Amino acid sequence: MKLSYYPGCTLKNHARNFEDSTLYAMDRLGVEAVELERWNCCGTVYSLSADDLMRQVAPIRNLIRAKEGGNSQLMTGCSMCFNTLKRANHRARPMKKTWPA
């Protein structure tokens, strides 16, 4: 099984041992984690600035890259990235209309 993998800035810069452990565990479970090409910061750090647009666009770009890579699922080892990507995925999905009965 293959999954798109979004490492995030923290795992690549400050928590390399956590990334190594995550990838090792996924391999032992029989899951091939394929790192996204050209990923960017998920936007968590942008929420600390006044630029709200970048906070919303950044994670959606990563979701699009996963989809372009042929995967409908995306994994990450970072809880902050997961939260940001999950909220962006929810915002980007078309809203279901409910009609009165």
Secondary structure, DSSP 8 states (H G I E B T S, - for coil): -EEEE--HHHHHHT-HHHHHHHHHHHHHTT-EEEE-TT----STGGGGSS-HHHHHHHHHHHHHHHHHTT-S-EE-S-HHHHHHHHHHHHHHS--------
